[in-house]
Amino acid sequence: MADSTTDKSMMYRMIKQRGTNQLDDLTEGLVNSMRYSDNTVIYPKGEVKENEGVDPEWFLPAYKGTNGFSEMNAIIQYISQEAMFEEIGELMLGISLVEMKHLDKLGDLILDLGGKLNTQKYETTYVAYGTNAKEAVELGIKAEKETIEEYNKILNKVQSVPQNDATRHCLALLAKLIADEQFHIHLFESWLKENYK
């Protein structure tokens, strides 16, 4: 009979052989099943390779750029607004969880493409909070629109290079990110319509 150390070692090798990140799968499933994500569009599966025409630098401003539209900016903004304005707390927390998944997917993509992530302290100069719930939601709409504009710029760059597995993966990921951001605008606009008729 095998001892528990051998059993654990075998289990670890089996999990490692699968080559998947089960926590990543779990969080992806959770976020996609929430009402804060467009679950009609899914994240692409698989990985990309370096030197297939897609520059990882294209994605850095959307990942953690010091601007008003990066995923890091959105997470800080929405998490803070969740605490500041009770009446939109659930909405902001739900959307921020989706933005965290976006940040995760972009980080993986940048590294897979051969890029490096900015690990320096994040500058919050462009994080806008607002003074009340209505203003916070309006700032969310503005940020989501700017994010979509940035993703469309990246999409155009990816479409301009010869198409291959990497470009198809990037285009599918961008389609998911854009769909979620559009859905966030819809959620924000619905909240405004319901509360400020």
PyMOL commands that set and color helices and strands:
alter all, ss='L'
color gray80, all
select helices_A, chain A and resi 4-18+22-33+56-64+71-84+86-112+133-159+165-195
alter helices_A, ss='H'
color red, helices_A
deselect
rebuild
show_as cartoon
